[in-house]
Amino acid sequence: MIFDNNYYKNVIELKGLLRLDNALFLDPRTKPYVMRMAQDRDYFNEQFIAGMAILTEHNVLTGSEGEIRKNCQWVN
């Protein structure tokens, strides 16, 4: 298995897993990003790394301080 930008190549072909995936390509506001991610593997890697860095900056609650919700809208 290889982690790469193939997801975006599939979205351009309207083969996303979810309807929302395909909407990224069909919306003129996000289409340029989908195109660039699909065409430029280095750009994809840079953006993925930047996104992961942003996510890790949040203080995740662990143990009894946090919870994994069965439904994100409601506390278990």
Backbone as a printed PyTorch tensor [residue, N CA C, xyz], in Angstrom:
tensor([[[  0.8450,  -1.1770,   0.0000],
         [  0.0000,   0.0000,   0.0000],
         [  0.8900,   1.2400,   0.0000]],

        [[  0.4760,   2.2300,  -0.7620],
         [  1.2250,   3.4750,  -0.8810],
         [  0.3240,   4.6270,  -0.4900]],

        [[  0.8620,   5.5150,   0.3390],
         [  0.1230,   6.7220,   0.6990],
         [  0.5170,   7.8070,  -0.2920]],

        [[ -0.4410,   8.2290,  -1.1110],
         [ -0.1420,   9.2360,  -2.1250],
         [ -1.3800,  10.0620,  -2.4330]],

        [[ -1.3500,  10.7860,  -3.5130],
         [ -2.4300,  11.6950,  -3.8860],
         [ -3.4840,  11.0350,  -4.7790]],

        [[ -3.5310,   9.7220,  -4.8170],
         [ -4.4830,   9.0200,  -5.6700],
         [ -5.9420,   9.3460,  -5.3220]],

        [[ -6.1990,   9.6540,  -4.0660],
         [ -7.5590,  10.0570,  -3.6540],
         [ -8.0570,  11.1980,  -4.5500]],

        [[ -7.2040,  12.2060,  -4.7630],
         [ -7.6120,  13.3680,  -5.5570],
         [ -7.7600,  13.0120,  -7.0310]],

        [[ -6.9650,  12.0830,  -7.5130],
         [ -7.1180,  11.6230,  -8.8940],
         [ -8.4750,  10.9340,  -9.0610]],

        [[ -8.8830,  10.1660,  -8.0540],
         [-10.1980,   9.5190,  -8.1000],
         [-11.3220,  10.5420,  -8.0440]],

        [[-11.1530,  11.5780,  -7.2390],
         [-12.1960,  12.6090,  -7.1300],
         [-12.3940,  13.3100,  -8.4700]],

        [[-11.3170,  13.5680,  -9.1950],
         [-11.4370,  14.2010, -10.5200],
         [-12.2700,  13.3330, -11.4590]],

        [[-12.1790,  12.0280, -11.2930],
         [-12.9730,  11.1000, -12.1080],
         [-14.3480,  10.8380, -11.4880]],

        [[-14.7010,  11.6220, -10.4630],
         [-15.9700,  11.4860,  -9.7340],
         [-16.1390,  10.0900,  -9.1470]],

        [[-15.0350,   9.5470,  -8.6290],
         [-15.0310,   8.2300,  -8.0040],
         [-14.7280,   8.3310,  -6.5170]],

        [[-15.1480,   9.4410,  -5.8980],
         [-14.9560,   9.5880,  -4.4650],
         [-15.8420,   8.6160,  -3.7020]],

        [[-15.4400,   8.2840,  -2.5010],
         [-16.2420,   7.3660,  -1.6860],
         [-17.5680,   7.9790,  -1.2790]],

        [[-17.5500,   9.2500,  -0.9600],
         [-18.7470,   9.9500,  -0.5040],
         [-19.1530,  11.0180,  -1.5130]],

        [[-20.3960,  11.3810,  -1.5150],
         [-20.8800,  12.4410,  -2.3900],
         [-20.1170,  13.7400,  -2.1180]],

        [[-19.7730,  13.9520,  -0.8560],
         [-19.0150,  15.1390,  -0.4720],
         [-17.6510,  15.1720,  -1.1610]],

        [[-17.0200,  14.0120,  -1.3200],
         [-15.7310,  13.9550,  -2.0090],
         [-15.8500,  14.5070,  -3.4240]],

        [[-16.8520,  14.0560,  -4.1500],
         [-17.0630,  14.5310,  -5.5220],
         [-17.4270,  16.0020,  -5.5530]],

        [[-18.1110,  16.4740,  -4.5320],
         [-18.4950,  17.8840,  -4.4740],
         [-17.2690,  18.7900,  -4.4070]],

        [[-16.1780,  18.3080,  -3.8360],
         [-14.9430,  19.1030,  -3.8000],
         [-14.4780,  19.4500,  -5.2050]],

        [[-14.6400,  18.5200,  -6.1200],
         [-14.2290,  18.7460,  -7.4990],
         [-15.2630,  19.5710,  -8.2650]],

        [[-16.5180,  19.3960,  -7.9630],
         [-17.5760,  20.0730,  -8.7010],
         [-17.7590,  21.5250,  -8.2770]],

        [[-17.3080,  21.8780,  -7.0910],
         [-17.4510,  23.2490,  -6.5980],
         [-16.3020,  24.1000,  -7.1460]],

        [[-16.6080,  25.1930,  -7.8430],
         [-15.5410,  26.0120,  -8.4320],
         [-14.5950,  26.6230,  -7.3960]],

        [[-15.0320,  26.7120,  -6.1430],
         [-14.1580,  27.2710,  -5.1030],
         [-13.0720,  26.2940,  -4.6730]],

        [[-13.3360,  24.9960,  -4.7270],
         [-12.3670,  23.9950,  -4.2650],
         [-11.7330,  23.1950,  -5.4100]],

        [[-12.3080,  23.2960,  -6.5970],
         [-11.7790,  22.5420,  -7.7420],
         [-10.2930,  22.8010,  -7.9940]],

        [[ -9.8120,  24.0570,  -7.9360],
         [ -8.3780,  24.2750,  -8.1780],
         [ -7.4810,  23.5390,  -7.1870]],

        [[ -7.9190,  23.4110,  -5.9420],
         [ -7.1290,  22.6870,  -4.9390],
         [ -7.0980,  21.1950,  -5.2440]],

        [[ -8.2420,  20.6590,  -5.6380],
         [ -8.3100,  19.2430,  -5.9970],
         [ -7.3910,  18.9740,  -7.1900]],

        [[ -7.4360,  19.8470,  -8.1770],
         [ -6.5970,  19.6730,  -9.3670],
         [ -5.1100,  19.6980,  -8.9990]],

        [[ -4.7260,  20.6600,  -8.1790],
         [ -3.3070,  20.7650,  -7.8200],
         [ -2.8640,  19.5660,  -6.9810]],

        [[ -3.7010,  19.1460,  -6.0420],
         [ -3.3550,  17.9830,  -5.2150],
         [ -3.1960,  16.7370,  -6.0860]],

        [[ -4.0400,  16.5890,  -7.0990],
         [ -3.9760,  15.4200,  -7.9770],
         [ -2.7510,  15.4540,  -8.8860]],

        [[ -2.3640,  16.6320,  -9.3080],
         [ -1.2950,  16.7560, -10.2950],
         [  0.1000,  16.8630,  -9.6920]],

        [[  0.2030,  17.2750,  -8.4420],
         [  1.5110,  17.5700,  -7.8560],
         [  1.6890,  16.8120,  -6.5430]],

        [[  2.3680,  15.6760,  -6.6130],
         [  2.5390,  14.8220,  -5.4370],
         [  3.3240,  15.5450,  -4.3280]],

        [[  4.3170,  16.3340,  -4.7090],
         [  5.0840,  17.0760,  -3.7000],
         [  4.1970,  18.0800,  -2.9610]],

        [[  3.3280,  18.7690,  -3.7060],
         [  2.3920,  19.7130,  -3.0830],
         [  1.4570,  18.9740,  -2.1280]],

        [[  0.9520,  17.8210,  -2.5610],
         [  0.0910,  17.0110,  -1.7030],
         [  0.8120,  16.6670,  -0.4040]],

        [[  2.0390,  16.1800,  -0.5230],
         [  2.8020,  15.8130,   0.6720],
         [  3.0110,  17.0040,   1.6010]],

        [[  3.3550,  18.1540,   1.0360],
         [  3.5520,  19.3630,   1.8440],
         [  2.2690,  19.7510,   2.5810]],

        [[  1.1520,  19.7100,   1.8820],
         [ -0.1250,  20.0920,   2.4850],
         [ -0.5630,  19.0900,   3.5470]],

        [[ -0.3170,  17.8180,   3.3000],
         [ -0.6680,  16.7990,   4.2890],
         [  0.1400,  17.0070,   5.5630]],

        [[  1.4350,  17.2210,   5.4110],
         [  2.2960,  17.4530,   6.5710],
         [  1.8550,  18.6940,   7.3310]],

        [[  1.5400,  19.7650,   6.6180],
         [  1.0850,  20.9970,   7.2700],
         [ -0.2180,  20.7600,   8.0260]],

        [[ -1.1340,  20.0080,   7.4240],
         [ -2.4070,  19.7090,   8.0830],
         [ -2.2260,  18.8760,   9.3350]],

        [[ -1.3510,  17.8930,   9.2610],
         [ -1.0850,  17.0580,  10.4420],
         [ -0.4520,  17.8850,  11.5580]],

        [[  0.4180,  18.8100,  11.1950],
         [  1.0480,  19.6660,  12.2000],
         [  0.0010,  20.5210,  12.9120]],

        [[ -0.9500,  21.0380,  12.1530],
         [ -2.0220,  21.8430,  12.7630],
         [ -2.8500,  20.9870,  13.7170]],

        [[ -3.1920,  19.7710,  13.2970],
         [ -4.0000,  18.8900,  14.1420],
         [ -3.2880,  18.5220,  15.4330]],

        [[ -1.9710,  18.3370,  15.3790],
         [ -1.2480,  17.9330,  16.5780],
         [ -1.0460,  19.0720,  17.5590]],

        [[ -1.3020,  20.3030,  17.1410],
         [ -1.1720,  21.4410,  18.0460],
         [ -2.3180,  21.5210,  19.0450]],

        [[ -3.4170,  20.8500,  18.7630],
         [ -4.5570,  20.8590,  19.6680],
         [ -4.3010,  19.8960,  20.8200]],

        [[ -4.6400,  20.3100,  22.0020],
         [ -4.4350,  19.4640,  23.1780],
         [ -5.5560,  18.4260,  23.2550]],

        [[ -5.2360,  17.2320,  22.8600],
         [ -6.2090,  16.1440,  22.8590],
         [ -6.3730,  15.6330,  24.2840]],

        [[ -7.6070,  15.4980,  24.7080],
         [ -7.8860,  14.9570,  26.0380],
         [ -7.7620,  13.4410,  26.0000]],

        [[ -7.1100,  12.8850,  26.9900],
         [ -6.9170,  11.4350,  27.0280],
         [ -7.4080,  10.8750,  28.3570]],

        [[ -7.5050,   9.5550,  28.4250],
         [ -7.9220,   8.8900,  29.6560],
         [ -9.3140,   9.3300,  30.0760]],

        [[ -9.4850,   9.5900,  31.3640],
         [-10.8010,   9.9770,  31.8820],
         [-11.1520,  11.4300,  31.5590]],

        [[-10.2080,  12.1950,  30.9970],
         [-10.4780,  13.6030,  30.6560],
         [-11.2190,  13.7480,  29.3290]],

        [[-11.1380,  12.7560,  28.4620],
         [-11.7630,  12.8450,  27.1470],
         [-12.6200,  11.6330,  26.8680]],

        [[-13.2190,  11.5950,  25.6780],
         [-14.0170,  10.4430,  25.2910],
         [-14.0630,  10.3280,  23.7790]],

        [[-14.2400,   9.1240,  23.3040],
         [-14.4900,   8.8840,  21.8920],
         [-15.9970,   8.7640,  21.7560]],

        [[-16.5760,   9.6990,  21.0290],
         [-18.0360,   9.7240,  20.9250],
         [-18.5510,   8.7640,  19.8730]],

        [[-19.6640,   8.1170,  20.1960],
         [-20.3320,   7.2490,  19.2270],
         [-21.0030,   8.1000,  18.1550]],

        [[-21.4860,   9.2730,  18.5400],
         [-22.0650,  10.2590,  17.6510],
         [-21.4510,  11.6000,  18.0220]],

        [[-20.7440,  12.2300,  17.1020],
         [-19.9920,  13.4500,  17.4060],
         [-20.8580,  14.5830,  17.9470]],

        [[-22.1490,  14.5580,  17.6740],
         [-23.0430,  15.6270,  18.1200],
         [-23.4160,  15.5050,  19.5850]],

        [[-23.2590,  14.3420,  20.1760],
         [-23.7650,  14.1000,  21.5150],
         [-22.6910,  13.5110,  22.4330]],

        [[-22.7350,  13.9180,  23.6900],
         [-21.8650,  13.3150,  24.6900],
         [-22.3970,  11.9160,  24.9610]],

        [[-21.5010,  10.9440,  25.1130],
         [-21.9200,   9.5580,  25.3800],
         [-22.6770,   9.4490,  26.6890]]])
